[in-house]
């Protein structure tokens, strides 16, 4: 038996709505078989499931046929090695997420918040400075408190 390889599976034309799943199998056909038995695709037509190789995740096989987004190590691997992120972003969930420091989406959200805090001050926004501790912001906007 050959080694299991990682595949990212999604339902054709519904990837955004349903999300995708990482499974481990010897072939693409077997990956579809694993995916169709998952909770995510339980109502999907197997002919609509598309699987593509994800070699960056091959070394994440730990005896389970699918990766679990709710498992901290699996989530970290999917974010770091394959660029996964949450479909429905909840700031509180992001703050508790084991992969937040590695998640580009989370980092982009932080940067956008900093820009909103300091929208009048291009230096602070560009340098991603915290307006609460920014001498430039205080000098540019005397007496004005930074937005929380």
C-alpha positions in Angstrom: 0.0 0.0 0.0 1.4 3.4 -0.9 1.7 6.3 1.5 -1.4 8.5 2.0 -1.2 11.9 0.4 -3.1 15.1 1.3 -6.0 16.3 -0.8 -8.2 19.4 -0.5 -11.8 18.5 -1.3 -14.7 20.8 -2.1 -18.0 20.6 -3.8 -17.9 22.0 -7.3 -19.3 25.5 -7.4 -20.1 25.5 -3.6 -16.6 25.8 -2.1 -17.4 29.2 -0.6 -20.7 28.2 0.9 -19.7 24.7 2.2 -15.9 25.2 2.7 -13.3 22.6 2.0 -11.9 19.6 3.7 -8.4 18.1 3.9 -8.3 14.3 3.6 -5.6 11.7 3.3 -5.8 8.9 0.7 -3.6 7.0 -1.7 -5.4 8.3 -4.8 -7.8 11.1 -5.8 -10.6 8.6 -6.2 -10.1 7.3 -2.7 -10.0 10.9 -1.4 -13.4 11.5 -2.8 -14.6 8.3 -1.0 -13.2 9.7 2.3 -14.8 13.1 1.7 -18.3 11.8 0.9 -18.4 10.2 4.3 -17.5 13.4 6.2 -20.0 15.5 8.0 -19.2 18.4 5.7 -20.2 16.6 2.5 -22.8 14.2 3.8 -25.5 15.5 1.5 -23.3 16.1 -1.5 -23.4 14.2 -4.7 -20.0 12.3 -5.0 -19.8 13.3 -8.6 -19.7 17.0 -7.6 -16.8 16.6 -5.1 -13.5 17.9 -6.5 -10.2 17.0 -4.8 -6.8 18.5 -5.6 -3.4 17.5 -4.2 -2.0 19.5 -1.3 1.6 18.2 -1.0 2.5 20.8 1.7 0.2 18.9 4.0 1.4 15.4 3.3 3.6 15.3 6.4 0.5 16.2 8.6 -0.9 12.7 8.3 -1.3 11.4 11.9 -3.4 8.3 11.4 -6.7 10.2 10.7 -8.2 10.2 7.2 -9.2 13.9 7.5 -7.9 17.0 9.2 -10.0 18.5 11.9 -10.4 22.3 11.8 -11.3 22.3 15.5 -8.0 20.5 16.5 -5.4 23.2 17.3 -2.5 21.4 15.6 -4.5 20.6 12.5 -5.7 24.2 12.2 -2.2 25.6 12.6 -0.9 23.2 9.9 -3.7 24.2 7.5 -3.2 27.9 8.1 0.6 27.9 7.9 1.2 25.3 5.2 -1.8 25.9 2.9 -3.2 29.4 3.8 -6.6 28.3 5.1 -8.7 30.8 7.0 -12.2 30.9 8.5 -15.2 31.6 6.2 -17.2 33.4 8.9 -14.9 35.6 10.8 -15.7 36.1 14.4 -13.3 38.4 16.2 -13.7 36.5 19.5 -12.9 33.2 17.8 -9.9 34.8 16.2 -8.6 35.9 19.5 -8.8 32.3 20.9 -7.5 30.7 17.7 -4.2 28.7 18.0 -3.2 29.9 14.5 -4.0 33.6 14.8 -0.4 34.7 14.8 0.2 32.8 11.5 -3.1 33.7 9.9 -2.7 36.3 7.1 -6.4 37.1 7.3 -6.2 37.8 11.0 -3.1 40.0 10.5 -4.9 41.9 7.7 -7.9 42.5 10.0 -5.6 43.8 12.7 -4.0 46.2 10.2 -7.4 47.4 9.0 -8.4 48.1 12.6 -5.2 50.1 13.2 -5.9 52.1 10.1 -9.4 52.8 11.4 -8.0 53.9 14.8 -5.6 56.2 13.2 -7.2 57.1 9.9 -6.0 60.7 10.0 -2.4 59.8 10.6 -0.8 58.1 7.6 2.5 57.5 9.5 0.8 55.5 12.2 -1.3 53.5 9.7 1.6 52.8 7.5 3.9 51.7 10.3 1.1 49.7 12.0 1.7 51.6 15.2 -0.6 51.4 18.2 -2.2 54.9 18.4 -2.4 54.6 22.2 1.4 54.5 22.4 2.3 56.6 19.4 4.1 59.9 19.9 3.4 60.9 16.3 -0.3 60.4 16.7 -0.3 62.5 19.9 1.7 65.2 18.2 -0.5 65.2 15.1 -3.7 65.2 17.1 -3.1 67.0 20.4 -5.8 66.3 23.1 -7.5 63.7 20.9 -7.6 60.1 22.3 -7.1 57.2 20.0 -10.2 55.2 19.1 -10.5 51.9 21.1 
